[in-house]
Amino acid sequence: MSKGRVQDKVTIVTGGSRGIGGATVRRFVEEGAKVVIFDMLDEEGTALATSLGAKVTYQNVDITKEASVSAAVRKVADAHGRIDILVNNAGIPGVNKFAHEVEVAEWDRVFDVNVKGMFLCTKHVLPHMMKQKAGSIVNFSSIYGLIGNIDLPPYHATKGAVLMMTKTDAICYAPHGIRVNAVHPGSTMTELFMKAAESYPAGKQAYLDMMKEKHPLCLGEPVDVANCVLFLASDEARFVTGASLVMDGGYTAQ
């Protein structure tokens, strides 16, 4: 039963059709929010919105294109009269190559989605929040925005950029009553995570055992991350801005 922690808050979730984004949409609806999914997975996004009822709508939005983002945000504002929460969840892992092997186009692609996409959504939502003198933005970084690892250099670079943008925006927009925070998930058992496990040369179970060993507590479920996003977005976190909330089963504590 809903406790109404984000009751009637108009919320945009990018990449909200599945995985952690989908879990976030579900939790926000359970807590009373009106949610708009921004994604390009039309079949999955429409199905999720339909399954959750009238409080959820889906829009096909290419977050790397300013015209697409601008039109979509305007549509949300026109429909609801306000925008209270933005969850910048959409992201891609990009290529798994060392820096000297990465093509410029490959580098640009992951930055377009993970950094420019977040920037564009933030840019076009902020005027509505400034007018209201209130708003909450939650940006998805990663544990790899805090520590390094021997894989995915472009992805790690984007997640570091997300963290610094979060801190700067938190300072810039605090006078307008807008909070900006970042979440840093560890390994979470999404569809993409399980696909990686299934394609692991040593087998699925070997992959799961390897990843569990890196997380002293446990591997995460999408709802575990969604609950942290919900807290930061809600008025329960009214004194929290520019923060990094880590949910990683103890990975970065080692």
N, C-alpha and C positions, 0 to 999 in steps of 0.2 A: 504493500500500500504506500502511496506517495506521501512523503513528509513535506512536500512543497518547498524544498530547499532552493529551487530556482523557479518558483511558481510564476507562470506567465511571462518569464523572461524570453525575449526573442533572441534565438541563438543560431548562429551559422557554424556548421562543422564542415571543414573541407576534408575531402577524402573520407566522407562519412558513410560510404556504401557497405563497407565490410571491415573486418579486423578490429583494431583498436578504435577506429573511427566509428564503426557500426556499434560497438559496445558503448561508446560515449553517447551516441544518439539515443540508444535505448535507456541508459541511466538518466539522461536529462529529461526524457519524456516521462519516465517513472516519477521524477521529482517535479513535474508540472510545467516544464518548459515548452515553448513553441519552437520547433527546430526546422531549419532549412538545411538540407544536405547540398553541398557543392561538390560535384564529382563529374567524371566522364564515363563512369560505368553505369550506363543508362538502365540496363536490365536489373542489375543488383540494387541500384539506388532506388528505382521505382518500386521494386518489390519490397524493400525495407520500409519505405515510406507508406506504402499501402497497408502493410501488416501492422503498422503502429497507429494508424488512424488519422483523424483530421488535424492533429497537432503537428504533423510532419509533412513537409513537401520536399520535392527533389528538383534541383535545377542542374542542367548540363552546363558546366562552367570550366573553361580552360584557364586555370589560374596563372598561366604564364603569359596570357594576353590581356593587356590592360582594358581593352574595350569589352571583353567578355566579363571581366571582374566588375567593372564599373556598371554595366547594364544589370548584372545579377544583383549587386548590392542595392542598386536603385529600386529594383523590383521588390526586394525584401522590405525596404523602408516604405515604399508606397503601399504595400499590402498590410503592414503591421504598424506603421507610424513611428517605429523606433527600432533600434538594434542594441541589445543589451550585452551580448556575449559573442565573442569570436573565438573559435577553437581552430588554430592553424595546425591541423593534423596531417594534411596531405604531404607525401614525400615519396621519393624513390631511392633505392640503394645505389644505383649507378653501377659503373663497371668496377670489377675487382682486379685492378691492375696497379702496379707501382707507378709512381709519378712519371718516371721516364718513359713509360709505355702508354700513358693516357693520351688519347687524341684530344685536340682542342674542342671538337664538337661533343665529345663524351663528357668533358669537364663542364662545358657550357650547359649541357642538358640537365645534369644533376643540380647545378646552381640555379638554373631557370625554375625548376620545380620547387626545390627545397628552400631557396632563399628569395629569389624574385617573386615567386608565387606568394610566399608569406608576406613580403613587403607590399605587394599590390593589394592583397585583401585587407591588410592593416591600413594602408593608405586610404582606401575608399570607405572603410567602416569608421575611421576616426572622426570625420566631420560630424557624423550622426551622434556619436558618443560625446563629442565636445559640446554639441548643442544641448544635449541632455544633462551635461555635467556629471555623467556617470557611465561606467562601462567596465568590462573585464575582458582581457585578451589572454589566452593561454596558448603559448607556442610550444611545438614539439621539437625539442632538441633530442638528445640521446645520451647514454653514458659515454658515447664516443664524441660528445661535445665537451667532455671533462677529462677523458683519458685517451691515449692512443692505443692502436692495435695493429697487427700486421696484416691488414686487409683494408680495402675500400677507401683509399686516401681521399678521393674527391668528396665522398659522403661525409667523412669525418670533418673535413674542412667546412662543409655546409653547416654542420651541427654546431661547430664552434662559432660560426657567423650568427646563427640563430640566437645563441646565448648572449652575444655582445649586443645584438639588436634589441633583445629583450630588456637588458639592463638600461640601455640608452633611452628606449621608448618609455620605460617606467619612470625615469627621471623627467623626461620632457613633458609627459602628459599627466603627471600627478597633480599639477595645479588645476586640471580640468576634471578631477575626480575619477580618472581612468587608471585602472591597475593593469599591469602587464607582467606576466610570470611565465616561467619555462618549466616543462617537465622533462625528465631524463630517464626514460624506461631502459631497463636491461632486457634480456632475451624474453620475449613474450610469445606464447604459443598461438600465433595467428596462422591463417592459411599459408602465408608466405614462409613463415618459419617452418611449418610442417613440410612444405615443398622442398625447402633446403635440406631438411632431415632425410627426406625420401631419396634425394639425389646424391647424398653423401656417399663417397666411394666405399667406405667401410660398412655402410648400412645405416638404416634409420635409428636403430637402438644405440649403435655406437655414437652417433651424433648427439642423441638425447643425453646419453651418459656423459659425454664430453662437456656439453653445455651445463648440465646439472652440477658438475664438479666445479664450474666457475661461479656458481651462484649458491653460496653456503646455505641459504634458507630454502629456496625452491625456484623453479622457473615461474614466470608470471603468466596469468591469464589476462585476456583483454579487459575484463571487468576490473581487475586490480588497478590498471592504469586509468581506466575511466573514472573510478572512484576518486582518484587523486585530482584529475582534471575537474571533476564536479566540485570538490572542495575549493580549489583555487578560483573557480568561476563564481562561486556562491558568495553571499554576503558574510558567511562564516569567516572568510579570509579578507575581510575589509581592511585589515592592517598589514596585509602582505602584498608587496609589489617589488619587482626586480629580483624575485627569488628563484632559486633552482630547487625544485622538488624531485628528489631521486627516488625511484622505485625500481630496485634492481636485485632484490634478494641477497644483498650483501656483497655484490660483485666488486664495487669500488671501495669497500671497507678494507679490502685486503692489501 
